[in-house]
Amino acid sequence: MIMLMSFRDGTRLVYEDGQFDGYKVSFYNSHRRIGSPTDIETFEKLLRVGDMQSTMSVIKNIAGQISKYTVFDEVAIHTVNDTLAEQKLFSSIAAMMIAEERKEGSKLGKYVKLLGCYQVLIEGMEPYLAANWSKGRNWREIKRRIEQCGLLLEPAQLSLFDGIEMMEIDYGTQ
């Protein structure tokens, strides 16, 4: 278990071992597991925040800071109304996006979650439909939809090292 954040009510946001990897996002309170947010629950909570445009701006800001190399502590998480519920919601979204970026073989990473948020907040899609929209679809079709929504982030917002194969330099001895 990796502790990501502790909230003022004692709740902790963590990564724990999931079905596929070690990045299942969960909440704990006093060493007792409270639960793991599903996409449907997350999207439903987004609708309760209020101002849809401001909520989407916060989410796009979070997504713009995330790459597969991002450490959770590096992400500046803002809220719309500065409530504890929003702090938990937006922090869990950031953790989910980081997990998506790190998922083995993922071609779209955080963009699938970003698209779901957009579908609910801007397009008015039901949370259940948005949470399941990309399932079974070809990644190229999903990418086209992401592009149509204007959600691809500018290259300046992406990590300098994304997509670059790093090699070890042998300085040897002279």
Buried (B, 14 or more C-beta within 10 A) or exposed (E): BEEBBEBEEEBBBBBBEEEEEEBBBBBBEEEEEEEBBEBBBBBBBBBEBEEBEBBBBBBBBBBBBBBBEBEBEEBEBBBBEEEEEBBBBBBBBBBBBBBBBBBEEBEBBBBBBBBBBBBBBBEEBBBEBBBEBBEEEEEEEBBEBBEEBEBEBEEEBBBEEEEEEEEEEEEEEE
